[in-house]
Amino acid sequence: MYDKKQFELLAPGGDLESIKAAIAAGADAIYCGLDRFNARNRAANITLDVLDSVLELAHQYDCKIFLTLNIVVLESEIPAIVRLLQQLLDTKIDGVIVQDLGLAYILKHHFPALDMHVSTQMNTHNEGQIALLGKLGASRVNLSRELNIDEIAQLATFGREHNVLMEVFVHGSYCIGFSGLCYISSARNGASGNRGRCSQPCREQYQQTEMGKDYPLNMKDNSAFGDLEVLAAAGVYSLKVEGRIKKSHYVYTVVDNWRQQIDALCSDKSLSEDTQELYTVFNRDFTNGYLKGDIHRDMYIDNPRDFAPTHFSRLAKADTPLEIKSVKQALYDKKTDIINAVDRATAEMEITTASRRSLKGAIEIDGFEMPSPCSDKYTDQTHTLSVLISDVHQCELIDQFPDVEFMYQLPDALADFVDVTKRQLKRHPRMVPVFPAVLISQHFEAARELLSSARPDKIVTNNLGVAQLAIELNIEWVAGPQLNLTNSFAFKCINDELHGAGAYVSSELNKNQMKRLYRPENFQLYYTLYQPLTLLTSRQCLFIQSVGCKKQRMNRGCMKRCSKHASILNLKDNPYIIDKKAGSFNSLYSDKNTLNLAALEDLRSTFTHFNIDLRKIKTETNILVDEARLIELFTSLLKGECDEQAVTDVLLNTTNKQYEKGVS
């Protein structure tokens, strides 16, 4: 028999009414954000002035409150967020949830009394990440939503051995892409998902695809309601409900059903199979495909709106307009009953403006100081050009350019390619392997094997788990662009805490946001001048909804062998490119490659290395010269031996919109 203390039912609190509803429904903890610094900017959120009252109310019901600070933090925001942390020391807050490595560093070194949780935005899915984040001070991590129960169980066991608890989303929206690695909204209008401003382009209508789909990126909602026993057996501690932009009656209904399910398990009673109340409130139909390790076509739904009317119409076998109207009226009445029940249950709960708190004023933290410029300056002659390649045939370029740093993109399915990768590294010892952002289970173990045997002089990694391996093996490592580093404290964390040699700056930032950044002494700082722009990476198949696939569900061979290309057209925007290489996940790219030569003039003193990305991703950008000539042109440009026009003349149909707008 399980004990209730083994579990935490974690509820969303997007506004005060939802917080009350979650408490009334029996939540053990609630995650909520302030009107700044959280990953649900569209939620109403709460103000700092009512935080004390919220804490007092929740604690009366033995319910914890965790504050979401789960965005990447801009340099200009550091003083305000430090003042906020000062304020939190004077409250009874139960924990803070973070994404940003710089903020994690600040918490560890200056606010160790605040319990730190890692957001799903940090995309945690392997043992190395958990070990590293535990050393940074995290007491728990919210695992990637794409993991199956066996992968979760393995990480939960590892976490317990390292005093890190596992938190898993069990109900609510699925994103089509891995969290923290989706840049569609950012590339479109600067509304970054990593800043809590995602405009949800995956839910929008697209030009109808070959498969007749209007919403080719829209997935059903996640529900593990029938899987509580296997989650318990796997060792999951926190069961998290998504929904900070959902209404209070949604929160109450979902939390109440899960509360009863957990209580039944802990009382050794039969678990409920009745999902009708869950279907009554907003949903896009339900799937547990990821949790079951069964990634299939029916995880999609070609309608982003509320599925409840369709569900109950089907149950009632309502076909005529009159019958459907009757079903909708009954559903409306049921929701009204729930809303009234929530009102009654929360009528006596009061939240008031108990204090006047401000994020202005002096920072009074011993030892805290903002980063300042380092003394090692870089001139035109000392900047390094780095070139990212991904095809074995491109390795022929390495010997042609002895002064260029060549990097080689490793596949996501690394376990299937580890031997050939070892041979490539042995054949080209100057080549710097670049590890992908997602390395799950055996593919992470393959990274361990590769580093232990090949022992390259230097690596770049978009995965903190691989960084942990590099630290253990004393291999020089650089933080890759998909680690989303946006402030000087993130660089300080990489340099001082994690013993990294350098980092890429996030491509989401604009000129002014990057100009504020300071790198540590002798720290390599990279910026990518030219690249096919990755918009998202998905464990799901993106071709099922677009050009079609004969398979009903994905298997290991899909990732290892499938190589395919397609495009979809958003009705509000440009086309997006779907590209899948053998050994990779499905990815979405911008139709135009990014070319930003302005950074050479604007930020020459900020960076030590400038990168160009020559991975073979077919977009609408036209390249008029071969790769060797392109490298020659960029080399000359860095040395001041040619002008920008020489490059722009051979790279047609590019964009630098992101550099101009940045993120807000």
N, C-alpha and C positions, 0 to 999 in steps of 0.2 A: 504493500500500500504506500502511496505517495503522501507527503506532507505538504500542506499549503505553503510552508516556509521555503520549499524547494523552488517555488515559482513566483514570478512577479508578473501581474497583468498590467501592462503599460499602455496607457490611453493617450490619445491626442487631445490637446487643449488649445484650439485655435482662437478662442475668445473666452470671455468670462462665463457665458452660459454653457459652453461646452465643458469647461472645467468643472462647473457645478454638476453637470449631467454625469460626467465620468465618476465623480466622487459618489453621487447618489447610486450609480450602477454597480459600485463595488470595486473600482480600480485600486490597485495597490500603489500605483505611481502614475504621474501625468507628466508629459513633456510639453512645454509651452515656450513661446518666444516673446521677446519684447518687440517693440516697434522698430528696432534696429538689430542688425547682426544675426539674423536667423534665416533658415532656408525655406521659409514659407512667407515671403513678403506679401502675398495676396491674402493671407489670413488676417483677421482683425488684430490678433495678438493682444498683449496686455501692455500696460505702461509700468514704468519703474515705481510710480507712486502707489500702485495697488499691490505690488509684489508682497509686501509684508502681510497684508490682509489675506491674500491668496494662500500664503504659506500657513498662516494661522488656521484658516478654515480647513485646509487639506490635512494638517497635522491632527486636528480634532478627530478626524476619521481614520487616522493611521495611514494616510495616503502621502506619499512623497511627491515632491515637485522637482523636476529637472529642467534647467533652463537651456534652451537651444541657442548656442552660439556657433552653429554649424555652417558657416560660410568661409570662403577664403577672405582674408582681411587685407585691405589696402593699407599702404604705408601711412597715409594721412589719417587713418582711423585708429592707429595704435594708441595714441594718448587717450582717446575717448573710451576704448575698450578696456584699457588698464584702469581708468577711473571707475568703470562699471565693475570690474573685478574687486576694486577697493570697496565699493558699496556692498557687493555681495558678501564680503567678509563680515559685515555687520548684520546680515540676515541669517535665517535658518535654512537657506537653500540646501537641498539634498545632493545636488550634483550639477555639473555643466556638461553639455554635449558639444564636441568640437570637430571640425574638419581640418582646420589650418595647422600646419606644423609649427609655424611661428607662434601661434596662440598656445599650442601644447607646450612649447618651450617656456613661454612666459609663465604658464600655470605651474609647471614643474619647479622652476627656479625662484619664482616670486610669490606664488599663491598655492603652496603645497597643501594647505588646509582644505581647498576646494576639490571635491571628488570629481575626477575627469572621466567622461565616457567618450568613446569614439563613434562618430556619426557613420551611417551607411554611406555618406558622401565620400568617405575615405576608402570605400570599396575593398573591404577586408575579406579574404578568402583563402589564406594559407597560413601555415604555422609560423613562417618567418615574420610575417606582418604582426601576428599576435605577440611574438617574443619581443620585437622591436617596440611596439606600442606599449607593452607592459613596462619595459624599461623607461619609456618616456613618462610613465606615471598613470596610464590608463587602467582603470579597475574593471572596465568592460568594453566590449566592442559589439557594434551592430553589424552582423554579417551581411554579405552581399545577398540580395534576394534570389539570385539565380542558383544557389547551391541546393544540392539534393540532400536527403536525410543522412546518407552515409558520410558525405563530406562534412555535414554539420556535426555529426557525432564524433568524427575524428578531431575536429577543431575544438569541440567542447571538452573532450578528454585532455587535449593539449593545454587548453586554457586553464582548466582546473589545476594542472601541474604547475602553472605559472601564475596562479592567483589572478586570472583574468576571466570574468564571466562572459557567457555568450548571450547575445540578444538577437532574436529572430523576428522578422515581420511575419505575422500569421494571418492578417486580414487587411484588405484594402487594395489600393491601386498598384498595378505593376507598371514599371517603366519598360520601354522596349530596349533601352540601353543600360549598360552597367552604370550605376550611380557614380557621379563625379567625373565621368568620362563622356558626358553628353554636352555638346557645344552648339547644337542647332540654333537654339534661341539666342545664344550669345552672338553667333555669326550673323544672324539675321538683323538684330537691332540692339545688340549690347545687353539684352536682358538675360544675363547668365544664370543658368541653373546652379552654378557654384556660388552665386550671390543671392540665391533665394528668389530669383525673378523669372523663372522659367515660364514662357508663354504657351507651353504645351503644344508645340507644332506637331508632335506625334499623334495628337488627338484630332488634328484638322483634316479637312477634306482635300483629297488630291485628285488630279485628273484620273478618270477610271483606268485601272491597269488592265493588262492583257487578261488577267484572271477575273476581271469584272469587279474589282474591289475599289471602293471610294475612300476607305480609311486603312491603307495598307500597313500602317505602323501602330495601329490601335489594338492593344491587348485586353483580354478579360481581366477581371480583378482576381487577386490572390485570396484564397480562403483555405486555411488548414483546419477548419472547424472539426472535420472528421479525423484529423491526424494528431490529436493532442497526445494520445498514448505513445506514439512513436517519437514525438518531440520530447516527451518526458523521459523516455528510455534513452534518448540520445544525449541527455544531460543539459538541455537548454534551460537557462534560468529565466530570462525575461521574454515574455510573449507580447509582441508589440503590435498594436492596432494602428494602421495608417489613417490619416484623415484630419489634418489641421485646417483644411479649407472646407470641411464638411460641417453640416448643421448639428446642433446639440441633440436633436432627436436621433440622428444617425449614431452619434457617439454613445448615447444612452443604450440604444438597442443592441449594438454590436458588443459593447462592454458587458452588458447584462447577460447576453447569451454566452459569452466566453466565461464570465464569472460562474454561471451555473455549470458549465462544462467542467471547469477546473475543480469546483467543489464536488461534483459527482465523482471525478477521478480520485480525489483525495478521500472520499468516503466509500470507495470501492463499490460505487453504484454504476449501473449501465450508463454509457455515454449517449447523449442525444444524437439522433440523426435528422432531427427536424430543423431545416434551414429556412422555413417560411418567413420568420421574422427578419432574418438577414436579407432575404430577397425583397422584403417590404420597403426597406430604406434603400437609398441610392446604391446601385451596383451596375456593373457592365457584364453581368453573369460572372460565374466563378470558375476558377481552375486551380488545381494544385500540381500542375505539370512539372514545374521546376523542382518542387519538393520531392516528387516521386521519381525524378530523373527521367521523366517521359516528356520530352520536348516535342510537341506535335502541332499540327496545323489548327486544331480546334482550340488552341490557346488564344487565337485571334478572334475578334468580333468586329464586324464591319459597321459599327455604330457606336460612337463615343457617349451617347446619351443614356439616360436611366433605362435599364433593362427591365425594371420591375413591372411596368404595364404589359410588356411582351410575355414575361414569365407567367404572370397570373392569367393572361388571356389564353395561353397555351394549356395551362392546367384546367381551365374551365371549358376548353375547346370552343372558345368564342370565335365565331367567324364573321358574323354580320356586324355592321357598324353599331347597331343597337346593343348587341351583346358585348361588344368591346367597350362601348361607352359605360355599360353597367359595371363591367370589371374595373374600369378606371375610377368610377365613382366610389366603389367599395374600397379600392386601394387608397383613394384620397381620404375617405372616412377613417380608415385604419391609421393612416399617418397622423391625422388630426387627433385621434385617440392617444397616440404615442406622445405627441407634442403636449397635450393636456396632462398626461401622466408625468412627463418630465417637469412641467410647470409645478405640479403638486409636490413632486418629490424634492424640488429645489426651492420651494417657496420660502422656507425658513433660513436659507443660506444667504448670508450677507457678506458682500465684499465692498470695502470702503477704501477711500483714499486715506491711508493711515499715516503717510509720511510724505515729505517733499524731498525727493532725492534729485541730484543733478549730476550730469557727466562733465560739468565744468569745474575748474579749480586746479589746484596744484596736485601733482602726483607725489604721494608721500610713501614710497616704497623703498626701503633701504637697498642700495645696490642697483636699483633700476636706472638705466639710462638708454636713450635712443641711440641707435648706431650712427657712426660718423664716417666720413670718407677715409679710405685706406690710403697709404702712401705709395703703393706700387702702381704706377701709372703705365698705361699701354699706349704706344704710338702706332702710327700706320705700319711700321715695319715689324711690330711685335704681335699684332693680331694674327690669330690662326684661323684658316679656313678649314671647316670640317664638312665632310660630305657623307650623307647617309645613303647607303645602297641596300638592296634587298634581293638581288639576283646573283647567282654564282658567276654568271658571265660578266657582271660588272666588276668583279674582282680583278679583272685584267687591267683596270684603270689604276690600281694601287701602285704598281711599279713605275707608271708614267709620271706620277706626281709625288716625289719623295717629301715635299714640304707640306703636303696636305694631309690632314688627319681623316682617315677613312673609318666610317662606322658601318656596321652590318646589322640590319634588323633581323632579329631571331624570330622564328614562328611562335604563335601562341601554343600550338600542339607540340611543344618542345620534346616531349618524350618520344615522339615518333621520328624526330629528326636529330636526335642528340649525337649519333655517331657521325653523320655527315657534317654536322656543325663542328665537331672536334677536328675533323680532317681539314675543314676550311680554316680554322684558327691556326692549326699547325702549319698549313701551307702559306698563310699570310699572317705572320706574327705581329705585324704593325696594326692589323685590323682590330678595331674596338667593337666588341659585341654589344648590341643594344637589346636589352631585355624588355619584353612587352609589359603592358600594365596589368594584364590578367594571366596568372599562372596558377591554375587550380590543381590540387591533388598531385597526380603523377607528373604533371608538367612542372610543378614546383620542385619535386624531387629530382627531376631531370636537370633543372637549373643547378641544384646542389651538386649533382654528379659532374656536370660540365665544368663548373668552377673549380671543383676539387681536383679534377684530372688535368684540365687544360691550363688552369691558373693564368689567365691573360694578365697583362700588365695593368690594364685599365678596362673598366666597363662603364656603360651608361645603363641605368635602369629606371623604368617607369613603375616599378613595383618595389615597395619597401621591404617585402620579404626577401628579395634578392639583395637589397642593401644590407640586410642583417647577415646574409651569408657572406657577403664581401667583407663585412666588419670582422666576422669570425675567422676568415681566411687571410685577413690583412691584404686585401686586394683594393687598389685605388678605384673609387667609384664616384660617378657623377649622377646627380638626380635629374631624371628625364623630364620632358615638358608636360607629361600627363600626370605628374605629381602636383601640378597646379600651384606653383610657388609664386606668391604675389607681394611679399614684404621682406624686409631685411632680416627680421627675426627668424623667418623660415630658413634663410641662408645661414644664419647663426646656428640654428638647430642642426642643419646638415653638417656644418663645419665643426662646431664645438661638441655637440652631443653625440652625433652619429658618425663622426670621423670621415665625412665625405670630402672629396677634393674639389667639388664644383657643383653647378646646377644650371639647368635651363630656366629662364624666366617664362612664365605663362604667356602664351601668345594671345591671351584675351586682353592684355593690358594695352593702353594707348601710350603715346609718347610721354605725356605729362605724368602718368601713373608710374612709368618706368624711370623717369628722371629722378624721382624721389628715392630710388633704391640705392643702398650701399652694400657692397660686398665685403666680406672679411679679407684680411691681408692674405695675399697669395692664393686667393680663391678663384677658380676658373668659373667665369660666368658666360653662358651661351645665349645667343639669340638666333632664331631661325629666320633668314631673309626670304627664303623661297621654299614652298612646300605644297603638296596636295593637302588640303585642310580636312582632317578627320572630324566628322561631326558627331558620330557615336559608334560604339562597339557593342555588339549584341551576342548573347549566347543562343538566341532564337535564330531561325532561318528567315532572312528578309526576302527571299525569292518566292516563297510559298504564295505570298499575297501579290507579288508584282508580275513576274513572268512565269511563275508556276514551277512545281517540282513534282515528280512522280511519287516521291516517298510520302507516306502518311506521317512519319515521325523521323526525327533526327537520330543518327547513331554515330558511333566513333568514326566510321568511314567518311561521314559528311565533313567533319572538320579536317581530317587528314588529306582527303583526296579532292574534294569539290573545289572547282575553280570556275567562277561565273561572274558575269558583269551585266548590269541593268541600270535603268534610271527611272525615277518617279518625279512627277511634276506637282508641286504644291500650288494650289490655286491662288495663294497669296504671295507667292515667292518664286524663286528660280527652281530649275530642276535640281534634284539631288542624285548623286551617283551611288549605286550599290555595288560594292566590289568585294569579292571573296577570292582569296588566293589559297592554294593547297597549303594546309597547315595553319590556317588562320580562322579567327571568328569572322562572322559577317560584319562589315563596316559600312557606314554611310559617309560620303564625302561631299564637299561643296563642288558645284559644277565648274568653278574656276579655281586654279591654284592661287595661293597667296604669294605676291611679290612685293616686298616692302624695302626698297632701297633707301628710303628716307632715314631709316634707323642708322645707317652708316654715318650720316651727317649729324643727326640729332643726338645719338647716343654712343658715339665712338668711344668716349672715355668711360662709359658704364660697363662695356663688355670686353672680355678678353678673347672670345671666340665667336665667329659668325658661321652659321650652319646653312647648308642648302640640302634639301631633301630630294633625292633622285630615285626614290622608290617608283616602281613602274605601276602607277595608278592612272588609268586612262580617264582623263577629264576633258573638258572643252578647251583647255589651254593648249595652244599650239607652240611647239618647240621647233625652231627652224634650223638648229644645228645639232650635231651629235653631242654626246655627253662629255667627251674629252674637250671639245671646243667650249662647252658651257663652263666647265671647271676652269679652263684657261681665262675666260672672260671674268669670272668672279675673282680669281686670283689677282688679275691685273687691277680690277676695281678696288680690292682691299689695299693694294699697294699704291693706289693713286695713279696708275699708269694708263687708265682709260676712264671714260666718263660713264654715267649711268645709261646714257642713250644706247651705248653699245650693247648693253644687256637687254634693255627694254625692246630693242629692235628685233631680238631673236626669241623673246618670250611674249607671245601675243595672247590677249584675252585673259588677263590676270586681274587680281583685286588686292587692295590693301585697306578695305573698309574697317576691318577689326582694329587696325593700328590707329585709324582716325577717330573711332568712337570709343574704344575701350569698353569698360563695364561700369555700370552705375551701382 
